[in-house]
Amino acid sequence: MSISTHQVVTLHYRLHDVLNDGGEQLLDDSEARDKPLEYLHGHDNILPGLERALESQPVGAELSVTLAPADAYGVYNESLVQTVSRGSFGNTQLEVGSRFQTEGEAGPQIVTVLGLDGDNVSIDTNHPLAGHTLRYQVRVLTTREATRAELAKGHPLPPDTDHNNVEDRKVL
């Protein structure tokens, strides 16, 4: 069965950061962690560029997908670097390079501390991989039709889930 919308797809991947000098840095390897990725195709569970590349691929397919920043975590945006008051962080211990998640205007965002200067904290709210070209090596392991409960939730559910007990808010 080829990958299409409303299917749960299981795959292994290796994620590389493509460096400016032409080299690559391995960022993640699902097989090494013995944890394949499972996602619901067509429901924005993975990067759009990767999802487009996987469309119609059969089980067993192996492919290499290179994503430009715009198709991955976005182009680096200098306006997302700003200085805020130390008081914005409460009693949180801060140091340069610290990362944490906060709620932004468009939902959760990762904040990286770039600098500390007295009461001023320089932060970057770009995704840590914004501006990076990424390469995925992917192997499609399985596909299956999503259950109604998974479609209602918008993501795969654990295998032991009683689908009859999942609240379904979809209107048919």
N, CA and C of each residue as an Amber inpcrd file, in Angstrom:
protein
   516
   0.8500000  -1.1750000   0.0000000   0.0000000   0.0000000   0.0000000
   0.9000000   1.2450000   0.0000000   0.6510000   2.1540000  -0.8870000
   1.4280000   3.3900000  -0.9710000   0.8920000   4.4260000   0.0100000
   1.7670000   5.3230000   0.4260000   1.4050000   6.3490000   1.4070000
   0.4230000   7.3390000   0.7970000  -0.6560000   7.5940000   1.5290000
  -1.6310000   8.6030000   1.1200000  -2.2680000   9.2070000   2.3720000
  -3.0450000  10.2460000   2.1720000  -3.6950000  10.9550000   3.2720000
  -4.5370000  10.0020000   4.1060000  -4.5420000  10.2140000   5.3960000
  -5.2980000   9.4600000   6.4010000  -4.7080000   8.0870000   6.6880000
  -3.4390000   7.8930000   6.3510000  -2.7810000   6.6470000   6.7040000
  -1.7630000   6.8970000   7.8060000  -1.6350000   5.9060000   8.6840000
  -0.5850000   5.9340000   9.6950000   0.6420000   5.2930000   9.0630000
   1.7460000   6.0210000   9.0720000   2.9870000   5.5830000   8.4390000
   4.0340000   5.3930000   9.5310000   4.7500000   4.2840000   9.4400000
   5.8670000   4.0320000  10.3560000   7.1330000   3.9890000   9.5140000
   8.1670000   4.7090000   9.9630000   9.4130000   4.7600000   9.1970000
  10.6020000   4.9480000  10.1080000  11.7570000   4.5740000   9.5900000
  13.0250000   4.9010000  10.2370000  13.6480000   6.0300000   9.4330000
  14.3900000   6.8920000  10.1170000  15.0400000   8.0050000   9.4230000
  16.3600000   8.3380000  10.0800000  17.2140000   8.9230000   9.2740000
  18.4290000   9.5790000   9.7570000  18.3070000  11.0300000   9.3170000
  18.5350000  11.9390000  10.2390000  18.4620000  13.3730000   9.9440000
  19.8600000  13.9640000  10.0090000  20.2340000  14.6290000   8.9120000
  21.5390000  15.2890000   8.8190000  21.3530000  16.7860000   8.6040000
  22.2180000  17.5770000   9.2220000  22.3260000  19.0060000   8.9390000
  23.3680000  19.1280000   7.8330000  22.9730000  19.7140000   6.6980000
  23.9000000  19.9000000   5.5800000  24.6930000  21.1750000   5.8640000
  25.9810000  21.0310000   6.0440000  26.8440000  22.1490000   6.4310000
  27.2640000  22.9730000   5.2150000  27.6370000  24.2200000   5.4680000
  28.0360000  25.1310000   4.3860000  29.2340000  24.6350000   3.5880000
  30.1110000  23.8480000   4.2280000  31.2970000  23.3440000   3.5260000
  31.0040000  22.0810000   2.7110000  29.7300000  21.6890000   2.6610000
  29.3490000  20.5060000   1.8990000  29.2890000  19.2370000   2.7280000
  29.8060000  19.2790000   3.9290000  29.7450000  18.1210000   4.8130000
  28.3750000  18.0090000   5.4620000  28.2190000  17.0150000   6.2990000
  26.9540000  16.8020000   7.0030000  27.2280000  16.4400000   8.4520000
  26.2860000  16.7980000   9.3110000  26.3570000  16.4290000  10.7170000
  25.0990000  15.6300000  11.0490000  25.2720000  14.4200000  11.5690000
  24.1370000  13.5970000  11.9630000  23.4860000  14.1990000  13.2000000
  22.1730000  14.4750000  13.1060000  21.4310000  15.0540000  14.2260000
  20.5710000  14.0200000  14.9510000  20.0540000  13.0430000  14.2140000
  19.1650000  12.0590000  14.8180000  19.1610000  10.8010000  13.9660000
  18.9790000   9.6570000  14.6290000  18.9180000   8.3680000  13.9460000
  17.9080000   7.5020000  14.6910000  16.7030000   7.3790000  14.1270000
  15.6350000   6.6390000  14.8090000  15.9680000   5.1560000  14.9560000
  16.7110000   4.5970000  13.9960000  17.0570000   3.1780000  14.0860000
  18.0640000   2.9490000  15.2100000  19.0240000   3.8330000  15.3600000
  20.0040000   3.7070000  16.4440000  19.3180000   3.7960000  17.8030000
  18.2430000   4.5960000  17.8700000  17.4780000   4.7150000  19.1190000
  16.4430000   3.6000000  19.2580000  16.3170000   2.7640000  18.2050000
  15.3170000   1.6900000  18.1470000  13.9150000   2.2420000  18.4010000
  13.6320000   3.3920000  17.7780000  12.3380000   4.0380000  17.9410000
  11.8960000   4.6290000  16.6090000  11.1900000   3.8280000  15.7860000
  10.7200000   4.3730000  14.5140000   9.7100000   5.4970000  14.7310000
   9.6100000   6.3580000  13.7460000   8.6470000   7.4590000  13.7670000
   7.3220000   6.9470000  13.2200000   6.2470000   7.2590000  13.9050000
   4.9070000   6.9390000  13.4300000   4.1420000   8.2530000  13.3390000
   3.5210000   8.5040000  12.1950000   2.7940000   9.7580000  12.0220000
   1.5600000   9.5270000  11.1730000   0.6300000  10.4790000  11.2140000
  -0.5930000  10.4270000  10.4160000  -0.3880000  11.3030000   9.1850000
  -0.3350000  10.6720000   8.0210000  -0.0240000  11.3840000   6.7790000
  -1.1660000  12.3380000   6.4000000  -0.7790000  13.5480000   6.0100000
  -1.7530000  14.5410000   5.5650000  -2.3420000  15.3640000   6.6920000
  -1.7730000  15.2660000   7.8960000  -2.3190000  15.9890000   9.0540000
  -1.2670000  16.8690000   9.7220000  -0.2530000  17.2920000   8.9620000
   0.7840000  18.2110000   9.4590000   1.5260000  17.6730000  10.6800000
   1.7420000  16.3550000  10.7300000   2.4920000  15.7610000  11.8370000
   4.0000000  15.8280000  11.6310000   4.4510000  16.0260000  10.3780000
   5.8820000  16.1100000  10.0700000   6.1150000  17.3180000   9.1760000
   7.3630000  17.6160000   8.8950000   7.6960000  18.7630000   8.0480000
   7.0130000  18.6300000   6.6860000   6.4340000  19.7290000   6.1910000
   5.6970000  19.6810000   4.9210000   6.5120000  19.1380000   3.7450000
   7.7630000  19.5370000   3.6350000   8.5940000  19.0670000   2.5290000
   8.8410000  17.5680000   2.5900000   9.0160000  17.0450000   3.7930000
   9.2180000  15.6050000   3.9550000   7.9260000  14.8520000   3.6490000
   6.8000000  15.3980000   4.1010000   5.5220000  14.7510000   3.8360000
   5.2380000  14.6920000   2.3270000   5.5400000  15.7710000   1.6040000
   5.3370000  15.7740000   0.1400000   6.1940000  14.6990000  -0.5300000
   7.4280000  14.5490000  -0.0650000   8.3330000  13.5580000  -0.6620000
   7.8680000  12.1210000  -0.3860000   7.1850000  11.9170000   0.7280000
   6.7320000  10.5760000   1.0870000   5.4180000  10.1830000   0.4110000
   4.6660000  11.1590000  -0.0800000   3.3840000  10.8810000  -0.7440000
   3.5850000   9.8350000  -1.8480000   2.7530000   8.8070000  -1.8320000
   2.7230000   7.7270000  -2.8360000   3.8910000   6.7480000  -2.7530000
   4.7660000   6.8900000  -1.7550000   5.8720000   5.9390000  -1.6180000
   5.3410000   4.6120000  -1.0650000   5.8420000   3.4750000  -1.5730000
   5.3870000   2.1710000  -1.0820000   6.1540000   1.7380000   0.1690000
   5.6050000   0.7750000   0.8900000   6.3120000   0.1550000   2.0060000
   7.6130000  -0.4140000   1.4570000   8.6920000  -0.2230000   2.1880000
  10.0070000  -0.6880000   1.7570000  10.8110000   0.3600000   1.0150000
  10.1670000   1.4510000   0.6210000  10.8810000   2.5070000  -0.1080000
  11.9830000   3.0960000   0.7660000  13.1100000   3.3820000   0.1370000
  14.2130000   4.0760000   0.7970000  14.5180000   5.3050000  -0.0430000
  14.5320000   6.4600000   0.5940000  14.7940000   7.6740000  -0.1600000
  15.5860000   8.6720000   0.6600000  16.2430000   9.5460000  -0.0670000
  16.9870000  10.6380000   0.5320000  16.2690000  11.9230000   0.1330000
  15.9330000  12.7290000   1.1270000  15.1730000  13.9520000   0.8850000
  15.9590000  15.1260000   1.4700000  16.3090000  16.0790000   0.6100000
  16.9960000  17.2840000   1.0780000  15.9830000  18.4190000   1.1130000
  15.8960000  19.0680000   2.2650000  14.9320000  20.1500000   2.4630000
  15.6560000  21.4760000   2.6500000  15.3260000  22.4380000   1.8060000
  15.8260000  23.8040000   1.9830000  15.1710000  24.3700000   3.2440000
  15.7510000  25.3810000   3.8490000  15.1810000  25.9420000   5.0760000
  13.6900000  26.2570000   4.9800000  13.2310000  26.7960000   3.8570000
  11.8160000  27.1630000   3.7290000  10.8980000  25.9470000   3.8100000
  11.3980000  24.7550000   3.4670000  10.5960000  23.5320000   3.5410000
  10.8460000  22.7560000   4.8250000  11.7100000  23.2870000   5.6740000
  12.0340000  22.6130000   6.9290000  11.5540000  23.4850000   8.1010000
  12.4860000  24.1200000   8.8090000  12.1040000  24.9190000   9.9810000
  12.1060000  26.4180000   9.7150000  12.1340000  26.7860000   8.4460000
  12.0290000  28.1860000   8.0760000  13.3730000  28.8570000   7.8830000
  13.3110000  30.0050000   7.2430000  14.4860000  30.8460000   7.0200000
  14.7750000  31.5760000   8.3290000  16.0490000  31.7370000   8.6480000
  16.4150000  32.4340000   9.8840000  15.9340000  33.8840000   9.8160000
  15.2350000  34.3170000  10.8520000  14.6300000  35.6420000  10.8910000
  15.2900000  36.4710000  11.9970000  16.1030000  37.4430000  11.6020000
  16.8240000  38.2950000  12.5700000  15.8800000  39.0340000  13.5170000
  14.6640000  39.3280000  13.0670000  13.7330000  40.0720000  13.9320000
  13.2560000  39.2290000  15.1180000  13.5480000  37.9450000  15.1070000
  13.1750000  37.0820000  16.2340000  14.2550000  37.0320000  17.3150000
  15.3220000  37.8100000  17.1140000  16.3500000  37.9980000  18.1380000
  16.0270000  39.3070000  18.8280000  15.8960000  39.2530000  20.1420000
  15.4950000  40.4520000  20.8870000  16.0980000  40.4500000  22.2870000
  16.0040000  41.5860000  22.9290000  16.4630000  41.7240000  24.3060000
  15.2490000  41.9450000  25.1860000  15.1770000  41.1600000  26.2600000
  14.0610000  41.2580000  27.2030000  14.6120000  41.3900000  28.6130000
  13.7460000  41.7560000  29.5160000  14.1280000  41.9280000  30.9170000
  14.3420000  40.5790000  31.5950000  15.3380000  40.5040000  32.4470000
  15.6210000  39.2810000  33.2250000  14.3880000  38.8620000  34.0140000
  13.5700000  39.8140000  34.4250000  12.3620000  39.5230000  35.1900000
  11.3510000  38.6860000  34.4290000  11.4430000  38.6630000  33.1140000
  10.5320000  37.8560000  32.3010000  10.6850000  36.3600000  32.5540000
  11.7830000  35.9720000  33.1930000  12.0770000  34.5590000  33.3820000
  11.8640000  34.0850000  34.8220000  11.3620000  34.9570000  35.6770000
  11.1320000  34.5530000  37.0690000  12.4460000  34.1440000  37.7150000
  12.4100000  33.0340000  38.4220000  13.6000000  32.5400000  39.1190000
  14.3790000  31.5100000  38.3100000  14.0640000  31.3710000  37.0370000
  14.7310000  30.3840000  36.1920000  16.2180000  30.6860000  36.0940000
  17.0470000  29.6580000  36.2960000  18.4950000  29.7890000  36.1570000
  18.8200000  29.9160000  34.6740000  19.4400000  31.0070000  34.2770000
  19.7690000  31.2440000  32.8640000  21.2620000  31.2190000  32.6400000
  21.6560000  30.6810000  31.4950000  23.0410000  30.7820000  31.0390000
  23.0200000  30.7820000  29.5210000  24.0550000  31.3440000  28.9320000
  24.1360000  31.4030000  27.4770000  24.0470000  29.9840000  26.9140000
  23.1780000  29.8170000  25.9240000  22.9710000  28.5090000  25.3130000
  21.7850000  27.7510000  25.8770000  21.2380000  28.2140000  27.0060000
  20.0570000  27.5520000  27.5810000  18.9130000  27.6100000  26.5800000
  18.1480000  26.5310000  26.5250000  16.9600000  26.4890000  25.6590000
  15.7810000  26.0110000  26.4850000  14.6400000  26.6000000  26.1890000
  13.4090000  26.1580000  26.8290000  12.2390000  26.5240000  25.9500000
  11.1040000  25.9270000  26.2530000   9.9060000  26.1530000  25.4450000
   8.9730000  27.1090000  26.1660000   8.4220000  28.0480000  25.4050000
   7.4350000  28.9870000  25.9340000   6.2500000  29.0280000  24.9730000
   5.2230000  29.6830000  25.3850000   4.0370000  29.8540000  24.5300000
   4.1860000  31.1720000  23.7800000   4.2050000  31.0910000  22.4520000
   4.3110000  32.2830000  21.6150000   2.9740000  32.6090000  20.9810000
   2.9430000  33.6300000  20.1530000   1.7030000  34.0450000  19.4750000
   1.1390000  32.9450000  18.5790000   2.0300000  32.1560000  17.9680000
   1.5880000  31.0960000  17.0510000   1.6530000  29.7130000  17.6970000
   1.7390000  29.6520000  19.0240000   1.8300000  28.3690000  19.7260000
   3.1770000  28.2170000  20.4020000   3.5250000  26.9920000  20.7670000
   4.7950000  26.7590000  21.4660000   5.9890000  27.1770000  20.6150000
   6.9900000  27.7340000  21.2770000   8.2130000  28.1250000  20.5780000
   9.4050000  27.8260000  21.4650000  10.5410000  27.5870000  20.8340000
  11.7780000  27.3390000  21.5540000  12.5240000  28.6630000  21.6720000
  12.9870000  28.9440000  22.8680000  13.7450000  30.1720000  23.1300000
  15.1740000  29.7710000  23.4830000  16.1340000  30.4100000  22.8290000
  17.5500000  30.1730000  23.1240000  18.1340000  31.4440000  23.7150000
  18.8300000  31.3160000  24.8330000  19.4840000  32.4650000  25.4640000
  20.8190000  32.6960000  24.7500000  20.9630000  33.9060000  24.1800000
  22.1830000  34.2570000  23.4460000  23.1750000  35.0360000  24.3050000
  22.6680000  35.8380000  25.2440000  23.5630000  36.6550000  26.0420000
  22.8920000  37.1750000  27.2980000  23.6950000  37.4440000  28.3080000
  23.2280000  38.0010000  29.5790000  24.0470000  39.2420000  29.8710000
  23.3520000  40.3510000  30.1580000  24.0310000  41.6070000  30.4550000
  23.2290000  42.3280000  31.5230000  23.5700000  42.0860000  32.7790000
  22.8290000  42.6940000  33.8850000  21.3820000  42.2260000  33.8630000
  20.4570000  43.1940000  33.7450000  19.0270000  42.8720000  33.7420000
  18.5180000  42.5500000  32.3290000  19.3980000  42.5960000  31.3540000
  19.0000000  42.3330000  29.9660000  19.4020000  40.9200000  29.5360000
  18.4650000  40.2610000  28.8630000  18.7160000  38.9190000  28.3380000
  18.4480000  38.9560000  26.8390000  19.4580000  38.5790000  26.0670000
  19.3030000  38.4950000  24.6120000  18.8260000  37.0870000  24.2970000
  17.6790000  37.0070000  23.5720000  17.0980000  35.7100000  23.2470000
  16.8490000  35.5840000  21.7530000  16.7350000  34.3400000  21.3060000
  16.4410000  34.0240000  19.9120000  15.2530000  33.0730000  19.9210000
  14.1580000  33.4660000  19.2630000  12.9800000  32.6000000  19.2190000
  12.8410000  31.8820000  17.8660000  13.8750000  31.9580000  17.0190000
  13.9130000  31.1130000  15.8270000  14.0390000  29.6640000  16.2890000
  13.4910000  28.7340000  15.5260000  13.7220000  27.3180000  15.8130000
  15.2300000  27.0870000  15.7130000  15.8050000  26.2310000  16.5560000
  17.2570000  26.0030000  16.4830000  17.7480000  25.5410000  15.1110000
  16.8800000  24.9600000  14.2850000  17.2790000  24.5260000  12.9460000
  16.8040000  25.4720000  11.8450000  16.2850000  26.6410000  12.2250000
  15.8880000  27.6420000  11.2200000  17.1300000  28.0420000  10.4280000
  16.9650000  28.1500000   9.1120000  18.0700000  28.5370000   8.2480000
  18.9590000  27.3760000   7.8370000  18.6770000  26.1720000   8.3360000
  19.4990000  25.0120000   8.0220000  18.8840000  24.1890000   6.8860000
  19.7310000  23.7040000   6.0050000  19.3130000  22.7210000   5.0050000
  19.4570000  21.3520000   5.6640000  18.4020000  20.5570000   5.5660000
  18.3800000  19.2500000   6.2280000  18.2620000  18.1390000   5.1960000
  18.8630000  16.9960000   5.5150000  18.7190000  15.8310000   4.6530000
  18.2320000  14.6590000   5.4880000  17.1360000  14.0830000   5.0400000
  16.5800000  12.8930000   5.6740000  16.8800000  11.6860000   4.8050000
  17.3480000  10.6150000   5.4060000  17.4180000   9.3050000   4.7780000
  16.2830000   8.5220000   5.4320000  15.3360000   8.0560000   4.6180000
  14.1030000   7.4770000   5.1390000  13.8990000   6.0740000   4.5850000
  13.3900000   5.1880000   5.4440000  12.9660000   3.8510000   5.0100000
  11.5550000   3.6230000   5.5310000  10.6040000   3.4320000   4.6240000
   9.1970000   3.2380000   4.9900000   9.0130000   1.8040000   5.4700000
   8.5530000   1.6400000   6.7160000   8.3880000   0.3130000   7.3050000
   6.9840000  -0.2420000   7.1070000   5.9600000   0.5470000   7.4450000
   4.5750000   0.0820000   7.3370000   3.6520000   1.2520000   7.0320000
   2.4900000   0.9290000   6.4890000   1.4000000   1.8930000   6.3700000
   0.1240000   1.1460000   6.7310000  -0.8550000   1.8690000   7.2450000
  -2.1670000   1.3020000   7.5420000  -3.1830000   2.4260000   7.5440000
  -4.4350000   2.0730000   7.3640000  -5.4920000   3.0720000   7.4450000
  -5.6140000   3.5430000   8.8910000  -5.7870000   4.8240000   9.0860000
  -5.9930000   5.3690000  10.4280000  -7.3850000   5.0060000  10.9120000
  -7.5140000   4.8610000  12.2140000  -8.8380000   4.6240000  12.7970000
  -9.5930000   5.9500000  12.8460000 -10.8860000   5.8600000  13.0300000
 -11.6970000   7.0670000  13.1590000 -11.2170000   7.9170000  14.3380000
 -10.8430000   7.2630000  15.4310000 -10.3530000   7.9870000  16.6080000
  -9.0490000   8.7160000  16.2940000  -8.1580000   8.0830000  15.5270000
  -6.9030000   8.7420000  15.1560000  -7.1630000   9.9330000  14.2510000
  -8.1080000   9.7850000  13.3390000  -8.4660000  10.9190000  12.4840000
  -9.0470000  12.0560000  13.3090000  -9.8430000  11.7250000  14.3130000
 -10.4400000  12.7470000  15.1720000  -9.3740000  13.4780000  15.9800000
  -8.3840000  12.7440000  16.4430000  -7.3140000  13.3480000  17.2400000
  -6.2350000  14.0080000  16.3770000  -6.0950000  13.5490000  15.1340000
  -5.1110000  14.1390000  14.2370000  -3.7270000  13.5450000  14.3460000
  -3.5890000  12.4150000  15.0290000  -2.2970000  11.7400000  15.1760000
  -2.5210000  10.2850000  15.5520000  -1.5030000   9.4280000  15.3590000
  -1.6550000   8.0260000  15.7530000  -1.8490000   7.9000000  17.2590000
  -2.5810000   6.8880000  17.6590000  -2.7970000   6.6030000  19.0750000
  -2.0150000   5.3560000  19.4590000  -1.6260000   5.2370000  20.7320000
  -0.8790000   4.0520000  21.1670000  -1.6620000   2.7690000  20.8910000
  -0.9510000   1.6690000  20.6420000  -1.6110000   0.4140000  20.2790000
  -2.6290000  -0.0860000  21.3130000  -2.4320000   0.2230000  22.5790000
  -3.3380000  -0.2790000  23.6130000  -4.5400000   0.6400000  23.8530000
  -4.7410000   1.6390000  23.0040000  -5.8540000   2.5790000  23.1640000
  -7.1710000   1.9080000  22.8180000  -8.1640000   2.0680000  23.7030000
  -9.5170000   1.6050000  23.3990000 -10.1720000   2.7230000  22.5960000
 -10.2570000   2.5230000  21.2840000 -10.7450000   3.5650000  20.3830000
 -12.1960000   3.9480000  20.6670000 -12.9310000   3.0850000  21.3460000
 -14.3260000   3.4020000  21.7030000 -14.3940000   4.4530000  22.8060000
 -13.2750000   4.6390000  23.5430000 -13.2620000   5.6010000  24.6420000
 -12.6180000   6.9290000  24.2580000 -12.2780000   7.1080000  22.9910000
 -11.6810000   8.3560000  22.5320000 -12.7970000   9.2880000  22.0790000
 -12.7890000  10.4850000  22.6410000 -13.8040000  11.4660000  22.2710000
 -13.6610000  11.8240000  20.7980000 -14.7400000  11.7200000  20.0720000
 -14.7360000  11.9770000  18.6240000 -15.5800000  13.2160000  18.3610000
 -14.9130000  14.2760000  17.9610000 -15.6310000  15.5320000  17.7230000
 -15.8290000  15.8120000  16.2420000 -15.4800000  14.8770000  15.4100000
 -15.6590000  15.0670000  13.9630000 -17.1460000  15.0060000  13.6220000
 -17.5400000  15.8530000  12.7150000 -18.9160000  15.8620000  12.2170000
 -18.8730000  15.2570000  10.8220000 -19.6810000  14.2470000  10.6180000
 -19.6930000  13.5880000   9.3070000 -20.7470000  14.1780000   8.4270000
